[in-house]
Amino acid sequence: MRIKFFPIFFFLLLGFVFLIFPATALAAGEEPATFEQLTEIFGSAVSAVAIIGGFLSFIALIIGGFRYITARGDPKAIAAAQGMITWAVVGLGMIIISWLILKFIADFTGLPLTTFQIMKGV
């Protein structure tokens, strides 16, 4: 019997995000977020997505390595494990490279591209 871990993992991860970023969760007794608070919420969401993406890439890398070790010479299992490792590294690399490109452009132009701001009075 194969247990489906994705729903369990998803809800645990969602609860973890709300523990780390409580500004995105609405607490009882507080008023809903306003338009001015959108900057903070969006910044928290982008940070959470980057952290979760990096975490998932790292977990996929570990699982791929475990599958590679336990393949026992089976060519299909080895190919599947190598594919998982490859895509985990590609995903992690894309997260890092996209952040570095934004930082480079921000440093080069002086524009705050890594922060979300709402322009008032436009």
Secondary structure, 3 states (H helix, E strand, C coil): CCCCCHHHHHHHHHHHHHHHCHHHCCCCCCCCCCHHHHHHHHHHHHHHHHHHHHHHHHHHHHHHHHHHHCCCCCHHHHHHHHHHHHHHHHHHHHHHHHHHHHHHHHHHHCCCCCCCCCCCCC
